[in-house]
């Protein structure tokens, strides 16, 4: 395990007369001192990231400062997010599945909706949703406004009819006045409802995480073990291929070998939106923001702990082979070639998991 070696780091780091840091001298990157020396330099001088050709060539980035939101609209959206009037039976709110106490996920493999019907996909956190597009596991919405209304009318979720929801809100004096104050016209319509819910979700940016502090220059924000995990994330573990930038996603769709094609729990993913055979079994790369708090993981909630997720990636993920009757099936899904056995040992897996705690 890495030991704290701040005095060695200081010796390895040189400071120019201009006050700018030089790149660290060549050293053994398997040691804590060497890693901290390299990663204490400006990010452009970090060890090269390992990203495959064809993938966006983007490193990690701190969360950006987004355009200011109207506080009254965000507050209205926050109340609507927790409002059961938006569901058919007046018993389910957005916050039932996107619980603020659970990093805006719900801790369940799949969520119960109207009349306790279970969905087929894990509820993703809406943290950092402002940085993600398209939305939903299958990318069926291009904007937060479009996304915000879909669960309200989904039969297995809130199961309401939008005209009835708008009627309820317009009959409520408090909501009628608040919408009029925010949008300066009435009656309440679907565009206003979508806008308020979307702006509330845009406000859910997890500021001041250890990774962001580190990227902004606080070289003490990550422990030695987390720093080892950062290096692995960018190099040997190949995570940066898909989890990059400020949102920690490439905004693309990949097949991880978990489609269950032709079996119980089959989910063809992106194909349901595009009807493109190459999209069978593909799902949008999720953001890793607050990932340690949003389990269980994967589109189907298959993994109850992060260590299991990392072990599966370390093995290269499943690569199902077609049965005899599937040999000529043009829809048989193919696991992404980005996934490869990694050869990480137990200490490296522990370091990678420790780094995920910092996101």
N, C-alpha and C positions, 0 to 999 in steps of 0.2 A: 504494500500500500504506500501511497505517496506520503511524505512527511512535510511539515511546514518548513520552508527553507528560505525565508524572506531575505536573510543576510546574503545568501548565495545569489539570489535573484538580483539584488542590488549590485553585486559585483559584476554580474553578467551584462547588466544594462549600462550602456554608455550614453551620456548626454552631450550633445554638441553645444558649442558656445552659443548658438542661436536659440537654444532652448528646445530644439526638436530632437526626438529620439531617433537613434540609428537602429537599423535592423539588428537583431541579436546575432551574436557570433554563432557559427556552426557548433552544435553540441548534440548530445544524445536525447532525442525527443521522448525517450521512455522514462526520463527522470522528471520529477516535479519542477526542479529548478530550471531546467532547460525549457520546458513547456511554458512556464510562467514568464521567462525572459522573452520568448518568441511572441507570446500572446499579450504581453504588455506593450509591445511595439504598436504603432498605428496599424489598423486592420489591413491596409494594403500590403503590409510587410509580413502578415501571418503566413504560416506554411500553406502551400497551395491547396485549394479545395479540390476534391475529387468529384467531378460531375461528368457524367457520360455525354458524349456527343448526341445532339438531338434534344437534350433537355435544356431548359432555360439556365443560362450560366450566371446565376445570382447567388451571392453569399448571404449570410445572415445579416439582418438589419434591425435597428431599434424601431420601436413603434413611432410612426410619424405623428406630427401635430396636424390634426384634421380640421377642416373648416368649422367655425363655431356653430353650434346648434341653438335654436330658440329654446331657452330653459322652460318656458310655459308649455311648448309643444312636447318636450321630453317628459315633463311631469305628467302631462295628460296621457302620453303613451305608456308611462310606467303604471298609471292607475288602470288603464285599459288592459295592460298585460296581465293584471291580476283580477280581471273582471269576469266573473262567471256568466254574466248576461250575454257574453259572446257565444255561448254554447247552447245547443238545443234544449237540454234539460236544466240549464242554468246551474250546473254543478261542476263545470270544468273551465279553468282559465288557462291561458298560455303558460302561466307560472307553475301549473301542475306538472308539466313535463320539463319546463325550463326553470328550475328552482334556483333562486338567487343564492340559497344556502349551499347549493351543490354545483357552483360554478356554471349556473344556467344549463345544467343537464339534470338528470333525475336519479342517477345511480342504478337504474334498472336495465335489464337486457333489452326489453322492448316495453313500451308504455301502454297502460290501459287507457282507453278513450271512452266514447259514448257507450253506455251500458256495459262497461268493463271489457269491451272488445280490445283485443291485443293487436298492436301493429306488427309489422314484419321487420321493421328496421329500428336500430338503436337511435334514441333521440340525441342528436348532436348538440353540443353547447352552442349558444349564439354569441358567446364572447368573441370579440374581434370580428363580428359579422360584417362590420363596415368595410373590412379589408378583403372580403371574399366575394368572388363571383365566378361562375354562376353558383346558385344556392341549391340546397337539398343534396342528398347523397347522389342523386342521378342528374343534378344540374338542370332541373326543369324550370327554374325561375332565374331570370336575368337581373332582378332587382329586389331589394328588400321590400319595396312596396308590393310587388307581386307576390313575394313569398309570404308576407304577413297575413294575407287573406286566405290562403289555401287551407291551412289547418282548420279554420273556422267552418268551412263547408265540407271537409273530408269526412265521409260517412263513419270511418272508424276512429276519428279523432273528436272534434267538437260537434260535428254532424248538424250544424245549424244552416238555415237558409239566410243568405246575406240580407235580403229585403226585410226579413223578420228582425234580424239583429239591429239594423238601422232604425226600424220602427221603435224598438225598445229604447235605444239611445235617445231618439228624438222625443220620446215620452218622458224621459228623465230630466227634470228641470236643471239639475246640477250639470249633467253632461251637455245639455243643450246650450247652457250659458257658457260653459268652458270652451266648447267647440267654436261658438260664435266669437268669443274673445280671441282665440288663437288664429282662426282662419278668416274672421271678419265677414262671414256670410253663413246663411243657414238655408235649408235644414242640413243636418249632418248627412253626408253622402259617403260612399265607399272610398273615394279618393282621400277624403279627410281622415277616415279611420285608418287606412293603409299608411298614410303619411305620418300620423302620430305614432303608430306602432313601429314603423320603420325607424323613425328618428330616435325613439327610445333605444332600440337595438343598436343604432349607430353610436350611442353614448357608452356602450359597454366595452370600453377599452381598458385592459388590465395594466394600468400604469405601474411603474416602479418595481417591476420584477427584477430578480437578480441578473438575468441575461441582459436586460436593457441597461441597467446600471453599468454592467461590464462593458457593453458596446459603446457606452458614452464616456468611458475612460476610467471608471472606478475598478481598478485591477484587483481589488480585494473582494469584489462582490461574489466571486465564485470560489469555492473551496478547491483544494488541490484535486480532490476526486472529481468534482464537477468540471474542473478545467481539463482533466484527462478525458472526461466524457464529451466535452465540447470538441476536443481534437479528434476523437473517434467519430463523432457525429459528422464532422467535415471531411473525414478521410476514410479510414478502414471500414467503418460501419455503413458507409454509402447513404446515409440518411439525407444528405444535402441534395441528392438527386431529385427528391420529391418535396422535401420540407425545407423551404428556403425563404428568403426575404423577411419582411416584418411580420407577415401573417403566418410564416412557417408552413406554406403550402405553395406548390407550383401551379395551382388553379387548374390542374389537369385531371384526367380520369385514367385509372389503372386497374388491371385485373390482378388481384392478390391470390388467386387460386381458391377463393372461398365462395364460389358461386353455387355449389351443391347442384350442379346442372343434372337434370333428369332424376333428382332425388327429392325427398322431403326437404323443405326449406329452400328450394331453388329460388334464386333471385337473379334475374338477368341484368339488373342495374341500368346503366346508361342506355342500353338497347331499347328499353321501354319508352324512351324519349325520342331517340333518333331512328330506330328501326334499321340501324347499320349493323350488319353481322360482326364487324370488327369491334363493336362496343359491347358485345355480350359479356356480362360479368364485370364490367368496369364501373368503378365508383370514384367520386371526386376525392382527391387527396384532402383530408381534413386538416384544419389548423391544429398545431400542437400547443397553442396558447392555453395555459392551465391544464395541460393534458393529464397531469398526475391526479387531478381532482375530478375528472370527467368519465371515469370508468363506469361500467364495463366497456370494452373497446371493440372496434371494427363495426362495419355497417350493420351487422347482426348481433352485436353485443356478445360475441362468442367468448371473449377473453375476460375473466374477472380480475386479473391482476396484470400490471405492466411487465413483470418479469416473464410471464408467459408470452406476452406479445413479443418481447425482445428475443426470447428463445426461438420463437417461430421464425422471425426474420433472420436470426442467426443461421437457421437451417435452410434458408432460401425460400420459405413458404411452400405450400403444396403445389404440385404440378400434376393435376389429374390427367389420366389417359383415357381415351374413349373406349367404351366397351365394344364388343363385336357389332352390336346393332347401331353403334354411333360412329363407325369408321368413316362414313361418307356424309356425316351431319355437318352442313356448312355453318351451323351455329355453335358447334362445340367450342367452349371458351378456351382461350390460351392465356396462361399466366404470363405476366409481364417479364420481358427479358431483363428489366432493370433489377429484378430480384435474383440474388446469387447467394450461395452459402458464404458466410462471412469469416468463420474461423475465430470468433471472439472467445476468449477464455472467461472464466467466472468473474475475475477481477474487472475485466473490461466491460462485461455486461452490467456489473454493479456500478461502474463509473458512468456508463451511459444512462442508466436509470437515475442516478443522482443528478446528472445534468438535466434530465427531463423534469426534475422537481423545480428547476430554476426558471422554467419557461412561463 
